[in-house]
Amino acid sequence: MSKKQIEDCVRSSLEGYFRDLRGTEPDGMYAMLVNVVEKPLLDVVMTRAEGNQSRAAQWLGLNRNTLRKKLIEHNLLK
């Protein structure tokens, strides 16, 4: 899947989100979106890295301590 395909998927999901609001103004969208994208991102990367936090952090471009903090926040430490 290309970067463009991922962007199109996100765009389509956001359009659906606004449709579902039926005119109600959204609140806290940025934090909500970061949360719903970050958790599966971390989960998939940790699975692909076979639980190796150092490798996952490198792939994500994060400091390992930052990754660990995010894994704890999302209850993803196994």
All heavy atoms as a GROMACS GRO file, in nm:
protein
  626
    1MET      N    1   0.085  -0.117   0.000
    1MET     CA    2   0.000   0.000   0.000
    1MET      C    3   0.090   0.124   0.000
    1MET      O    4   0.184   0.133   0.077
    1MET     CB    5  -0.092  -0.002   0.122
    1MET     CG    6  -0.188   0.115   0.126
    1MET     SD    7  -0.305   0.108   0.262
    1MET     CE    8  -0.428   0.004   0.192
    2SER      N    9   0.058   0.217  -0.085
    2SER     CA   10   0.139   0.337  -0.097
    2SER      C   11   0.096   0.443   0.004
    2SER      O   12  -0.012   0.436   0.063
    2SER     CB   13   0.126   0.395  -0.238
    2SER     OG   14  -0.003   0.451  -0.257
    3LYS      N   15   0.182   0.543   0.021
    3LYS     CA   16   0.150   0.656   0.109
    3LYS      C   17   0.020   0.721   0.064
    3LYS      O   18  -0.065   0.756   0.146
    3LYS     CB   19   0.266   0.756   0.106
    3LYS     CG   20   0.244   0.878   0.190
    3LYS     CD   21   0.360   0.974   0.181
    3LYS     CE   22   0.328   1.104   0.248
    3LYS     NZ   23   0.431   1.204   0.232
    4LYS      N   24   0.001   0.737  -0.066
    4LYS     CA   25  -0.120   0.798  -0.121
    4LYS      C   26  -0.243   0.716  -0.085
    4LYS      O   27  -0.348   0.772  -0.050
    4LYS     CB   28  -0.108   0.813  -0.273
    4LYS     CG   29  -0.235   0.854  -0.343
    4LYS     CD   30  -0.229   0.996  -0.390
    4LYS     CE   31  -0.346   1.038  -0.476
    4LYS     NZ   32  -0.476   1.030  -0.417
    5GLN      N   33  -0.235   0.584  -0.094
    5GLN     CA   34  -0.349   0.499  -0.060
    5GLN      C   35  -0.385   0.513   0.088
    5GLN      O   36  -0.502   0.514   0.123
    5GLN     CB   37  -0.316   0.352  -0.092
    5GLN     CG   38  -0.312   0.323  -0.240
    5GLN     CD   39  -0.263   0.183  -0.269
    5GLN    OE1   40  -0.158   0.142  -0.218
    5GLN    NE2   41  -0.338   0.109  -0.348
    6ILE      N   42  -0.284   0.523   0.174
    6ILE     CA   43  -0.310   0.542   0.317
    6ILE      C   44  -0.376   0.677   0.340
    6ILE      O   45  -0.475   0.688   0.415
    6ILE     CB   46  -0.181   0.527   0.400
    6ILE    CG1   47  -0.130   0.383   0.391
    6ILE    CG2   48  -0.204   0.568   0.545
    6ILE    CD1   49   0.008   0.362   0.448
    7GLU      N   50  -0.324   0.782   0.274
    7GLU     CA   51  -0.384   0.915   0.286
    7GLU      C   52  -0.529   0.913   0.240
    7GLU      O   53  -0.617   0.972   0.304
    7GLU     CB   54  -0.306   1.017   0.203
    7GLU     CG   55  -0.172   1.053   0.262
    7GLU     CD   56  -0.092   1.145   0.170
    7GLU    OE1   57  -0.142   1.184   0.062
    7GLU    OE2   58   0.023   1.177   0.208
    8ASP      N   59  -0.556   0.845   0.127
    8ASP     CA   60  -0.693   0.836   0.076
    8ASP      C   61  -0.785   0.764   0.173
    8ASP      O   62  -0.900   0.802   0.193
    8ASP     CB   63  -0.696   0.767  -0.060
    8ASP     CG   64  -0.634   0.851  -0.171
    8ASP    OD1   65  -0.616   0.974  -0.151
    8ASP    OD2   66  -0.604   0.794  -0.278
    9CYS      N   67  -0.734   0.660   0.237
    9CYS     CA   68  -0.811   0.584   0.335
    9CYS      C   69  -0.845   0.672   0.455
    9CYS      O   70  -0.960   0.673   0.502
    9CYS     CB   71  -0.732   0.460   0.378
    9CYS     SG   72  -0.817   0.358   0.499
   10VAL      N   73  -0.747   0.747   0.503
   10VAL     CA   74  -0.769   0.837   0.617
   10VAL      C   75  -0.870   0.945   0.578
   10VAL      O   76  -0.964   0.974   0.653
   10VAL     CB   77  -0.636   0.900   0.666
   10VAL    CG1   78  -0.661   1.010   0.767
   10VAL    CG2   79  -0.546   0.792   0.725
   11ARG      N   80  -0.852   1.002   0.461
   11ARG     CA   81  -0.942   1.107   0.414
   11ARG      C   82  -1.086   1.054   0.405
   11ARG      O   83  -1.180   1.119   0.451
   11ARG     CB   84  -0.896   1.159   0.277
   11ARG     CG   85  -0.982   1.273   0.223
   11ARG     CD   86  -0.923   1.335   0.098
   11ARG     NE   87  -0.812   1.424   0.134
   11ARG     CZ   88  -0.683   1.397   0.118
   11ARG    NH1   89  -0.646   1.284   0.064
   11ARG    NH2   90  -0.591   1.482   0.156
   12SER      N   91  -1.103   0.938   0.350
   12SER     CA   92  -1.235   0.877   0.337
   12SER      C   93  -1.297   0.851   0.475
   12SER      O   94  -1.416   0.877   0.498
   12SER     CB   95  -1.225   0.746   0.259
   12SER     OG   96  -1.348   0.681   0.254
   13SER      N   97  -1.217   0.804   0.568
   13SER     CA   98  -1.266   0.778   0.704
   13SER      C   99  -1.307   0.908   0.772
   13SER      O  100  -1.409   0.913   0.842
   13SER     CB  101  -1.160   0.707   0.788
   13SER     OG  102  -1.136   0.578   0.738
   14LEU      N  103  -1.230   1.014   0.751
   14LEU     CA  104  -1.264   1.144   0.810
   14LEU      C  105  -1.392   1.200   0.750
   14LEU      O  106  -1.477   1.256   0.822
   14LEU     CB  107  -1.149   1.243   0.793
   14LEU     CG  108  -1.030   1.219   0.884
   14LEU    CD1  109  -0.912   1.305   0.841
   14LEU    CD2  110  -1.065   1.243   1.029
   15GLU      N  111  -1.410   1.184   0.620
   15GLU     CA  112  -1.534   1.230   0.556
   15GLU      C  113  -1.653   1.154   0.615
   15GLU      O  114  -1.758   1.213   0.642
   15GLU     CB  115  -1.526   1.211   0.404
   15GLU     CG  116  -1.428   1.303   0.335
   15GLU     CD  117  -1.466   1.450   0.343
   15GLU    OE1  118  -1.582   1.483   0.372
   15GLU    OE2  119  -1.377   1.534   0.320
   16GLY      N  120  -1.636   1.023   0.635
   16GLY     CA  121  -1.743   0.944   0.697
   16GLY      C  122  -1.771   0.988   0.839
   16GLY      O  123  -1.887   0.993   0.882
   17TYR      N  124  -1.667   1.023   0.912
   17TYR     CA  125  -1.682   1.072   1.050
   17TYR      C  126  -1.767   1.198   1.051
   17TYR      O  127  -1.860   1.211   1.129
   17TYR     CB  128  -1.543   1.098   1.110
   17TYR     CG  129  -1.545   1.163   1.246
   17TYR    CD1  130  -1.580   1.089   1.359
   17TYR    CD2  131  -1.512   1.296   1.262
   17TYR    CE1  132  -1.581   1.149   1.485
   17TYR    CE2  133  -1.512   1.356   1.386
   17TYR     CZ  134  -1.548   1.282   1.498
   17TYR     OH  135  -1.549   1.342   1.622
   18PHE      N  136  -1.736   1.291   0.960
   18PHE     CA  137  -1.814   1.416   0.954
   18PHE      C  138  -1.958   1.389   0.911
   18PHE      O  139  -2.051   1.452   0.964
   18PHE     CB  140  -1.748   1.518   0.860
   18PHE     CG  141  -1.642   1.599   0.928
   18PHE    CD1  142  -1.508   1.569   0.911
   18PHE    CD2  143  -1.676   1.705   1.010
   18PHE    CE1  144  -1.409   1.644   0.974
   18PHE    CE2  145  -1.578   1.780   1.075
   18PHE     CZ  146  -1.445   1.749   1.057
   19ARG      N  147  -1.977   1.297   0.818
   19ARG     CA  148  -2.115   1.261   0.780
   19ARG      C  149  -2.192   1.206   0.899
   19ARG      O  150  -2.308   1.242   0.922
   19ARG     CB  151  -2.113   1.157   0.668
   19ARG     CG  152  -2.108   1.213   0.529
   19ARG     CD  153  -2.138   1.108   0.422
   19ARG     NE  154  -2.056   0.987   0.433
   19ARG     CZ  155  -1.932   0.973   0.386
   19ARG    NH1  156  -1.874   1.075   0.324
   19ARG    NH2  157  -1.866   0.862   0.399
   20ASP      N  158  -2.128   1.122   0.976
   20ASP     CA  159  -2.193   1.061   1.093
   20ASP      C  160  -2.228   1.163   1.200
   20ASP      O  161  -2.320   1.142   1.278
   20ASP     CB  162  -2.105   0.951   1.153
   20ASP     CG  163  -2.093   0.828   1.064
   20ASP    OD1  164  -2.172   0.816   0.967
   20ASP    OD2  165  -2.004   0.745   1.091
   21LEU      N  166  -2.155   1.274   1.203
   21LEU     CA  167  -2.184   1.380   1.301
   21LEU      C  168  -2.314   1.453   1.269
   21LEU      O  169  -2.374   1.515   1.357
   21LEU     CB  170  -2.069   1.481   1.308
   21LEU     CG  171  -1.942   1.434   1.375
   21LEU    CD1  172  -1.834   1.541   1.363
   21LEU    CD2  173  -1.964   1.398   1.521
   22ARG      N  174  -2.356   1.446   1.143
   22ARG     CA  175  -2.481   1.508   1.098
   22ARG      C  176  -2.494   1.653   1.143
   22ARG      O  177  -2.596   1.693   1.200
   22ARG     CB  178  -2.600   1.427   1.144
   22ARG     CG  179  -2.602   1.289   1.085
   22ARG     CD  180  -2.727   1.214   1.119
   22ARG     NE  181  -2.721   1.084   1.056
   22ARG     CZ  182  -2.754   0.972   1.114
   22ARG    NH1  183  -2.798   0.973   1.238
   22ARG    NH2  184  -2.746   0.859   1.049
   23GLY      N  185  -2.389   1.731   1.118
   23GLY     CA  186  -2.393   1.874   1.148
   23GLY      C  187  -2.345   1.912   1.287
   23GLY      O  188  -2.322   2.029   1.314
   24THR      N  189  -2.331   1.815   1.376
   24THR     CA  190  -2.278   1.844   1.510
   24THR      C  191  -2.129   1.877   1.495
   24THR      O  192  -2.057   1.811   1.421
   24THR     CB  193  -2.294   1.721   1.602
   24THR    OG1  194  -2.431   1.686   1.608
   24THR    CG2  195  -2.242   1.750   1.741
   25GLU      N  196  -2.086   1.980   1.566
   25GLU     CA  197  -1.944   2.017   1.557
   25GLU      C  198  -1.858   1.919   1.635
   25GLU      O  199  -1.890   1.884   1.748
   25GLU     CB  200  -1.924   2.160   1.609
   25GLU     CG  201  -1.982   2.264   1.516
   25GLU     CD  202  -1.931   2.404   1.545
   25GLU    OE1  203  -1.830   2.419   1.615
   25GLU    OE2  204  -1.995   2.497   1.496
   26PRO      N  205  -1.746   1.878   1.575
   26PRO     CA  206  -1.656   1.787   1.644
   26PRO      C  207  -1.581   1.858   1.756
   26PRO      O  208  -1.570   1.980   1.757
   26PRO     CB  209  -1.560   1.741   1.535
   26PRO     CG  210  -1.561   1.851   1.435
   26PRO     CD  211  -1.699   1.912   1.441
   27ASP      N  212  -1.530   1.780   1.850
   27ASP     CA  213  -1.452   1.835   1.960
   27ASP      C  214  -1.335   1.741   1.989
   27ASP      O  215  -1.355   1.620   2.000
   27ASP     CB  216  -1.540   1.850   2.084
   27ASP     CG  217  -1.467   1.916   2.199
   27ASP    OD1  218  -1.403   2.020   2.178
   27ASP    OD2  219  -1.473   1.862   2.312
   28GLY      N  220  -1.217   1.795   1.999
   28GLY     CA  221  -1.100   1.714   2.033
   28GLY      C  222  -1.059   1.616   1.925
   28GLY      O  223  -1.006   1.510   1.955
   29MET      N  224  -1.081   1.654   1.800
   29MET     CA  225  -1.052   1.563   1.690
   29MET      C  226  -0.906   1.522   1.680
   29MET      O  227  -0.876   1.407   1.651
   29MET     CB  228  -1.091   1.627   1.556
   29MET     CG  229  -1.233   1.606   1.517
   29MET     SD  230  -1.260   1.669   1.351
   29MET     CE  231  -1.172   1.548   1.253
   30TYR      N  232  -0.816   1.617   1.702
   30TYR     CA  233  -0.674   1.586   1.685
   30TYR      C  234  -0.632   1.476   1.781
   30TYR      O  235  -0.573   1.375   1.739
   30TYR     CB  236  -0.588   1.712   1.705
   30TYR     CG  237  -0.442   1.684   1.679
   30TYR    CD1  238  -0.393   1.684   1.550
   30TYR    CD2  239  -0.355   1.655   1.783
   30TYR    CE1  240  -0.259   1.657   1.524
   30TYR    CE2  241  -0.222   1.628   1.759
   30TYR     CZ  242  -0.175   1.629   1.630
   30TYR     OH  243  -0.044   1.600   1.605
   31ALA      N  244  -0.662   1.492   1.908
   31ALA     CA  245  -0.623   1.392   2.008
   31ALA      C  246  -0.690   1.257   1.978
   31ALA      O  247  -0.627   1.152   1.990
   31ALA     CB  248  -0.660   1.440   2.148
   32MET      N  249  -0.817   1.262   1.938
   32MET     CA  250  -0.889   1.138   1.905
   32MET      C  251  -0.823   1.068   1.788
   32MET      O  252  -0.798   0.947   1.792
   32MET     CB  253  -1.035   1.171   1.872
   32MET     CG  254  -1.122   1.051   1.839
   32MET     SD  255  -1.138   1.006   1.663
   32MET     CE  256  -1.199   1.154   1.589
   33LEU      N  257  -0.790   1.143   1.684
   33LEU     CA  258  -0.732   1.082   1.566
   33LEU      C  259  -0.592   1.027   1.594
   33LEU      O  260  -0.560   0.915   1.552
   33LEU     CB  261  -0.726   1.184   1.451
   33LEU     CG  262  -0.682   1.127   1.318
   33LEU    CD1  263  -0.777   1.018   1.271
   33LEU    CD2  264  -0.674   1.236   1.214
   34VAL      N  265  -0.512   1.102   1.666
   34VAL     CA  266  -0.378   1.054   1.702
   34VAL      C  267  -0.390   0.923   1.780
   34VAL      O  268  -0.318   0.826   1.754
   34VAL     CB  269  -0.298   1.160   1.782
   34VAL    CG1  270  -0.174   1.100   1.845
   34VAL    CG2  271  -0.262   1.277   1.692
   35ASN      N  272  -0.483   0.918   1.873
   35ASN     CA  273  -0.501   0.798   1.955
   35ASN      C  274  -0.544   0.678   1.872
   35ASN      O  275  -0.491   0.569   1.887
   35ASN     CB  276  -0.602   0.826   2.066
   35ASN     CG  277  -0.605   0.716   2.168
   35ASN    OD1  278  -0.502   0.673   2.220
   35ASN    ND2  279  -0.724   0.668   2.199
   36VAL      N  280  -0.642   0.697   1.782
   36VAL     CA  281  -0.692   0.582   1.706
   36VAL      C  282  -0.595   0.535   1.599
   36VAL      O  283  -0.602   0.420   1.556
   36VAL     CB  284  -0.832   0.606   1.644
   36VAL    CG1  285  -0.934   0.636   1.751
   36VAL    CG2  286  -0.830   0.714   1.539
   37VAL      N  287  -0.501   0.621   1.558
   37VAL     CA  288  -0.400   0.580   1.461
   37VAL      C  289  -0.276   0.523   1.533
   37VAL      O  290  -0.220   0.423   1.491
   37VAL     CB  291  -0.360   0.698   1.370
   37VAL    CG1  292  -0.239   0.664   1.285
   37VAL    CG2  293  -0.477   0.738   1.282
   38GLU      N  294  -0.239   0.587   1.643
   38GLU     CA  295  -0.116   0.548   1.712
   38GLU      C  296  -0.123   0.407   1.769
   38GLU      O  297  -0.027   0.329   1.756
   38GLU     CB  298  -0.087   0.649   1.824
   38GLU     CG  299   0.049   0.630   1.887
   38GLU     CD  300   0.082   0.743   1.982
   38GLU    OE1  301   0.013   0.758   2.086
   38GLU    OE2  302   0.176   0.817   1.952
   39LYS      N  303  -0.233   0.370   1.830
   39LYS     CA  304  -0.241   0.239   1.894
   39LYS      C  305  -0.223   0.124   1.794
   39LYS      O  306  -0.137   0.037   1.815
   39LYS     CB  307  -0.372   0.223   1.973
   39LYS     CG  308  -0.377   0.092   2.048
   39LYS     CD  309  -0.496   0.082   2.139
   39LYS     CE  310  -0.494  -0.049   2.216
   39LYS     NZ  311  -0.604  -0.056   2.313
   40PRO      N  312  -0.299   0.120   1.684
   40PRO     CA  313  -0.275   0.009   1.590
   40PRO      C  314  -0.137   0.016   1.523
   40PRO      O  315  -0.078  -0.087   1.493
   40PRO     CB  316  -0.388   0.022   1.487
   40PRO     CG  317  -0.447   0.155   1.506
   40PRO     CD  318  -0.415   0.200   1.645
   41LEU      N  319  -0.086   0.138   1.502
   41LEU     CA  320   0.049   0.153   1.447
   41LEU      C  321   0.150   0.086   1.538
   41LEU      O  322   0.232   0.004   1.494
   41LEU     CB  323   0.082   0.301   1.427
   41LEU     CG  324   0.228   0.333   1.391
   41LEU    CD1  325   0.264   0.275   1.254
   41LEU    CD2  326   0.250   0.483   1.394
   42LEU      N  327   0.145   0.118   1.665
   42LEU     CA  328   0.238   0.060   1.761
   42LEU      C  329   0.221  -0.091   1.772
   42LEU      O  330   0.319  -0.166   1.777
   42LEU     CB  331   0.220   0.124   1.899
   42LEU     CG  332   0.252   0.274   1.908
   42LEU    CD1  333   0.213   0.327   2.046
   42LEU    CD2  334   0.398   0.301   1.878
   43ASP      N  335   0.098  -0.136   1.772
   43ASP     CA  336   0.069  -0.279   1.784
   43ASP      C  337   0.126  -0.357   1.665
   43ASP      O  338   0.195  -0.458   1.683
   43ASP     CB  339  -0.082  -0.300   1.794
   43ASP     CG  340  -0.120  -0.441   1.832
   43ASP    OD1  341  -0.043  -0.507   1.906
   43ASP    OD2  342  -0.228  -0.486   1.789
   44VAL      N  343   0.101  -0.308   1.544
   44VAL     CA  344   0.151  -0.377   1.424
   44VAL      C  345   0.303  -0.374   1.419
   44VAL      O  346   0.367  -0.476   1.390
   44VAL     CB  347   0.089  -0.315   1.296
   44VAL    CG1  348   0.159  -0.366   1.171
   44VAL    CG2  349  -0.061  -0.345   1.290
   45VAL      N  350   0.362  -0.259   1.447
   45VAL     CA  351   0.509  -0.248   1.441
   45VAL      C  352   0.573  -0.339   1.545
   45VAL      O  353   0.671  -0.408   1.515
   45VAL     CB  354   0.555  -0.102   1.456
   45VAL    CG1  355   0.705  -0.094   1.477
   45VAL    CG2  356   0.515  -0.022   1.333
   46MET      N  357   0.518  -0.343   1.666
   46MET     CA  358   0.575  -0.430   1.769
   46MET      C  359   0.563  -0.577   1.728
   46MET      O  360   0.655  -0.656   1.753
   46MET     CB  361   0.507  -0.406   1.904
   46MET     CG  362   0.549  -0.277   1.971
   46MET     SD  363   0.727  -0.268   2.003
   46MET     CE  364   0.747  -0.404   2.120
   47THR      N  365   0.454  -0.614   1.665
   47THR     CA  366   0.437  -0.751   1.618
   47THR      C  367   0.541  -0.783   1.510
   47THR      O  368   0.608  -0.887   1.516
   47THR     CB  369   0.295  -0.774   1.564
   47THR    OG1  370   0.202  -0.753   1.670
   47THR    CG2  371   0.278  -0.914   1.508
   48ARG      N  372   0.555  -0.692   1.414
   48ARG     CA  373   0.652  -0.713   1.305
   48ARG      C  374   0.795  -0.714   1.357
   48ARG      O  375   0.881  -0.784   1.302
   48ARG     CB  376   0.637  -0.604   1.199
   48ARG     CG  377   0.507  -0.608   1.125
   48ARG     CD  378   0.501  -0.732   1.040
   48ARG     NE  379   0.376  -0.736   0.965
   48ARG     CZ  380   0.361  -0.800   0.853
   48ARG    NH1  381   0.460  -0.870   0.803
   48ARG    NH2  382   0.244  -0.800   0.793
   49ALA      N  383   0.822  -0.638   1.464
   49ALA     CA  384   0.956  -0.634   1.523
   49ALA      C  385   0.974  -0.746   1.625
   49ALA      O  386   1.075  -0.750   1.696
   49ALA     CB  387   0.980  -0.497   1.589
   50GLU      N  388   0.876  -0.836   1.632
   50GLU     CA  389   0.880  -0.952   1.722
   50GLU      C  390   0.904  -0.910   1.867
   50GLU      O  391   0.979  -0.974   1.940
   50GLU     CB  392   0.985  -1.052   1.675
   50GLU     CG  393   0.955  -1.107   1.536
   50GLU     CD  394   1.063  -1.199   1.483
   50GLU    OE1  395   1.178  -1.194   1.532
   50GLU    OE2  396   1.031  -1.275   1.389
   51GLY      N  397   0.841  -0.796   1.907
   51GLY     CA  398   0.851  -0.749   2.044
   51GLY      C  399   0.979  -0.675   2.077
   51GLY      O  400   0.997  -0.631   2.191
   52ASN      N  401   1.067  -0.660   1.980
   52ASN     CA  402   1.195  -0.592   2.003
   52ASN      C  403   1.172  -0.441   2.002
   52ASN      O  404   1.156  -0.380   1.895
   52ASN     CB  405   1.296  -0.634   1.896
   52ASN     CG  406   1.433  -0.577   1.919
   52ASN    OD1  407   1.449  -0.461   1.953
   52ASN    ND2  408   1.534  -0.661   1.899
   53GLN      N  409   1.172  -0.380   2.120
   53GLN     CA  410   1.143  -0.237   2.132
   53GLN      C  411   1.250  -0.151   2.065
   53GLN      O  412   1.217  -0.047   2.007
   53GLN     CB  413   1.128  -0.198   2.279
   53GLN     CG  414   1.004  -0.254   2.343
   53GLN     CD  415   0.990  -0.217   2.488
   53GLN    OE1  416   1.047  -0.118   2.533
   53GLN    NE2  417   0.915  -0.296   2.563
   54SER      N  418   1.373  -0.190   2.072
   54SER     CA  419   1.480  -0.112   2.009
   54SER      C  420   1.460  -0.109   1.858
   54SER      O  421   1.473  -0.003   1.794
   54SER     CB  422   1.617  -0.170   2.042
   54SER     OG  423   1.642  -0.156   2.180
   55ARG      N  424   1.430  -0.223   1.800
   55ARG     CA  425   1.408  -0.230   1.656
   55ARG      C  426   1.283  -0.150   1.618
   55ARG      O  427   1.284  -0.073   1.522
   55ARG     CB  428   1.392  -0.375   1.610
   55ARG     CG  429   1.380  -0.386   1.459
   55ARG     CD  430   1.358  -0.528   1.410
   55ARG     NE  431   1.449  -0.622   1.469
   55ARG     CZ  432   1.420  -0.751   1.491
   55ARG    NH1  433   1.303  -0.799   1.459
   55ARG    NH2  434   1.509  -0.831   1.546
   56ALA      N  435   1.175  -0.167   1.692
   56ALA     CA  436   1.050  -0.094   1.665
   56ALA      C  437   1.072   0.057   1.674
   56ALA      O  438   1.025   0.133   1.590
   56ALA     CB  439   0.941  -0.139   1.760
   57ALA      N  440   1.144   0.099   1.776
   57ALA     CA  441   1.172   0.242   1.793
   57ALA      C  442   1.251   0.295   1.674
   57ALA      O  443   1.222   0.405   1.624
   57ALA     CB  444   1.249   0.266   1.923
   58GLN      N  445   1.347   0.218   1.627
   58GLN     CA  446   1.426   0.260   1.511
   58GLN      C  447   1.336   0.272   1.388
   58GLN      O  448   1.343   0.371   1.316
   58GLN     CB  449   1.538   0.159   1.485
   58GLN     CG  450   1.627   0.196   1.369
   58GLN     CD  451   1.737   0.094   1.346
   58GLN    OE1  452   1.742  -0.010   1.410
   58GLN    NE2  453   1.826   0.125   1.254
   59TRP      N  454   1.251   0.174   1.364
   59TRP     CA  455   1.160   0.178   1.249
   59TRP      C  456   1.068   0.300   1.255
   59TRP      O  457   1.036   0.360   1.153
   59TRP     CB  458   1.075   0.053   1.243
   59TRP     CG  459   1.149  -0.074   1.210
   59TRP    CD1  460   1.281  -0.088   1.174
   59TRP    CD2  461   1.096  -0.206   1.210
   59TRP    NE1  462   1.312  -0.219   1.153
   59TRP    CE2  463   1.200  -0.294   1.174
   59TRP    CE3  464   0.971  -0.259   1.239
   59TRP    CZ2  465   1.182  -0.431   1.164
   59TRP    CZ3  466   0.952  -0.396   1.228
   59TRP    CH2  467   1.057  -0.480   1.192
   60LEU      N  468   1.024   0.334   1.376
   60LEU     CA  469   0.930   0.445   1.394
   60LEU      C  470   0.999   0.582   1.401
   60LEU      O  471   0.932   0.685   1.395
   60LEU     CB  472   0.848   0.423   1.522
   60LEU     CG  473   0.748   0.308   1.516
   60LEU    CD1  474   0.702   0.272   1.657
   60LEU    CD2  475   0.632   0.342   1.426
   61GLY      N  476   1.130   0.580   1.417
   61GLY     CA  477   1.203   0.706   1.431
   61GLY      C  478   1.182   0.768   1.568
   61GLY      O  479   1.182   0.891   1.583
   62LEU      N  480   1.164   0.682   1.668
   62LEU     CA  481   1.141   0.728   1.806
   62LEU      C  482   1.256   0.684   1.896
   62LEU      O  483   1.322   0.583   1.868
   62LEU     CB  484   1.012   0.666   1.863
   62LEU     CG  485   0.880   0.702   1.799
   62LEU    CD1  486   0.768   0.618   1.861
   62LEU    CD2  487   0.852   0.849   1.816
   63ASN      N  488   1.273   0.754   2.005
   63ASN     CA  489   1.361   0.711   2.111
   63ASN      C  490   1.295   0.590   2.178
   63ASN      O  491   1.172   0.586   2.192
   63ASN     CB  492   1.377   0.827   2.210
   63ASN     CG  493   1.458   0.790   2.330
   63ASN    OD1  494   1.412   0.718   2.417
   63ASN    ND2  495   1.579   0.843   2.336
   64ARG      N  496   1.374   0.491   2.220
   64ARG     CA  497   1.315   0.370   2.279
   64ARG      C  498   1.234   0.403   2.404
   64ARG      O  499   1.130   0.342   2.428
   64ARG     CB  500   1.424   0.267   2.313
   64ARG     CG  501   1.363   0.128   2.338
   64ARG     CD  502   1.466   0.025   2.376
   64ARG     NE  503   1.515   0.044   2.511
   64ARG     CZ  504   1.446   0.012   2.622
   64ARG    NH1  505   1.325  -0.036   2.613
   64ARG    NH2  506   1.499   0.031   2.740
   65ASN      N  507   1.278   0.498   2.484
   65ASN     CA  508   1.203   0.536   2.603
   65ASN      C  509   1.069   0.599   2.567
   65ASN      O  510   0.969   0.576   2.636
   65ASN     CB  511   1.284   0.632   2.691
   65ASN     CG  512   1.404   0.564   2.754
   65ASN    OD1  513   1.401   0.445   2.783
   65ASN    ND2  514   1.511   0.639   2.773
   66THR      N  515   1.066   0.676   2.460
   66THR     CA  516   0.940   0.734   2.413
   66THR      C  517   0.846   0.624   2.367
   66THR      O  518   0.726   0.626   2.398
   66THR     CB  519   0.965   0.834   2.299
   66THR    OG1  520   1.052   0.937   2.346
   66THR    CG2  521   0.836   0.895   2.247
   67LEU      N  522   0.899   0.527   2.293
   67LEU     CA  523   0.817   0.415   2.249
   67LEU      C  524   0.760   0.341   2.369
   67LEU      O  525   0.641   0.310   2.373
   67LEU     CB  526   0.899   0.318   2.162
   67LEU     CG  527   0.828   0.188   2.126
   67LEU    CD1  528   0.702   0.213   2.045
   67LEU    CD2  529   0.924   0.095   2.051
   68ARG      N  530   0.844   0.313   2.466
   68ARG     CA  531   0.798   0.241   2.586
   68ARG      C  532   0.685   0.317   2.655
   68ARG      O  533   0.586   0.258   2.696
   68ARG     CB  534   0.915   0.218   2.682
   68ARG     CG  535   0.878   0.137   2.802
   68ARG     CD  536   1.003   0.092   2.878
   68ARG     NE  537   0.967   0.021   2.997
   68ARG     CZ  538   0.920  -0.103   3.001
   68ARG    NH1  539   0.904  -0.170   2.889
   68ARG    NH2  540   0.890  -0.161   3.115
   69LYS      N  541   0.700   0.448   2.667
   69LYS     CA  542   0.596   0.531   2.729
   69LYS      C  543   0.464   0.519   2.651
   69LYS      O  544   0.358   0.503   2.710
   69LYS     CB  545   0.642   0.677   2.732
   69LYS     CG  546   0.544   0.772   2.795
   69LYS     CD  547   0.600   0.914   2.793
   69LYS     CE  548   0.490   1.004   2.742
   69LYS     NZ  549   0.530   1.135   2.706
   70LYS      N  550   0.473   0.522   2.519
   70LYS     CA  551   0.353   0.512   2.436
   70LYS      C  552   0.291   0.372   2.446
   70LYS      O  553   0.169   0.358   2.446
   70LYS     CB  554   0.385   0.547   2.291
   70LYS     CG  555   0.414   0.695   2.272
   70LYS     CD  556   0.445   0.728   2.129
   70LYS     CE  557   0.467   0.877   2.110
   70LYS     NZ  558   0.348   0.957   2.135
   71LEU      N  559   0.373   0.270   2.454
   71LEU     CA  560   0.321   0.134   2.470
   71LEU      C  561   0.245   0.121   2.602
   71LEU      O  562   0.140   0.057   2.607
   71LEU     CB  563   0.435   0.033   2.463
   71LEU     CG  564   0.504   0.018   2.327
   71LEU    CD1  565   0.628  -0.069   2.341
   71LEU    CD2  566   0.408  -0.038   2.223
   72ILE      N  567   0.297   0.181   2.707
   72ILE     CA  568   0.229   0.179   2.837
   72ILE      C  569   0.098   0.256   2.829
   72ILE      O  570  -0.005   0.208   2.876
   72ILE     CB  571   0.322   0.236   2.947
   72ILE    CG1  572   0.438   0.140   2.973
   72ILE    CG2  573   0.243   0.264   3.075
   72ILE    CD1  574   0.549   0.197   3.058
   73GLU      N  575   0.099   0.374   2.766
   73GLU     CA  576  -0.022   0.456   2.751
   73GLU      C  577  -0.134   0.380   2.681
   73GLU      O  578  -0.251   0.396   2.714
   73GLU     CB  579   0.008   0.583   2.671
   73GLU     CG  580   0.086   0.688   2.744
   73GLU     CD  581   0.128   0.803   2.654
   73GLU    OE1  582   0.085   0.811   2.536
   73GLU    OE2  583   0.207   0.888   2.702
   74HIS      N  584  -0.097   0.296   2.584
   74HIS     CA  585  -0.196   0.223   2.506
   74HIS      C  586  -0.216   0.078   2.555
   74HIS      O  587  -0.283  -0.001   2.489
   74HIS     CB  588  -0.154   0.220   2.358
   74HIS     CG  589  -0.162   0.354   2.291
   74HIS    ND1  590  -0.281   0.414   2.259
   74HIS    CD2  591  -0.064   0.439   2.252
   74HIS    CE1  592  -0.257   0.530   2.200
   74HIS    NE2  593  -0.127   0.548   2.197
   75ASN      N  594  -0.160   0.047   2.672
   75ASN     CA  595  -0.171  -0.088   2.729
   75ASN      C  596  -0.125  -0.196   2.631
   75ASN      O  597  -0.191  -0.299   2.615
   75ASN     CB  598  -0.315  -0.116   2.775
   75ASN     CG  599  -0.357  -0.027   2.889
   75ASN    OD1  600  -0.280  -0.004   2.982
   75ASN    ND2  601  -0.478   0.026   2.881
   76LEU      N  602  -0.013  -0.172   2.567
   76LEU     CA  603   0.038  -0.266   2.466
   76LEU      C  604   0.162  -0.341   2.512
   76LEU      O  605   0.217  -0.419   2.434
   76LEU     CB  606   0.069  -0.192   2.335
   76LEU     CG  607  -0.053  -0.140   2.260
   76LEU    CD1  608  -0.009  -0.055   2.140
   76LEU    CD2  609  -0.141  -0.255   2.214
   77LEU      N  610   0.207  -0.321   2.634
   77LEU     CA  611   0.322  -0.397   2.681
   77LEU      C  612   0.276  -0.536   2.718
   77LEU      O  613   0.178  -0.554   2.787
   77LEU     CB  614   0.387  -0.331   2.802
   77LEU     CG  615   0.485  -0.220   2.771
   77LEU    CD1  616   0.547  -0.166   2.899
   77LEU    CD2  617   0.594  -0.268   2.677
   78LYS      N  618   0.351  -0.636   2.668
   78LYS     CA  619   0.312  -0.776   2.692
   78LYS      C  620   0.410  -0.843   2.783
   78LYS      O  621   0.521  -0.814   2.794
   78LYS     CB  622   0.302  -0.849   2.559
   78LYS     CG  623   0.192  -0.789   2.475
   78LYS     CD  624   0.189  -0.851   2.338
   78LYS     CE  625   0.080  -0.781   2.258
   78LYS     NZ  626   0.076  -0.816   2.124
   0.00000   0.00000   0.00000
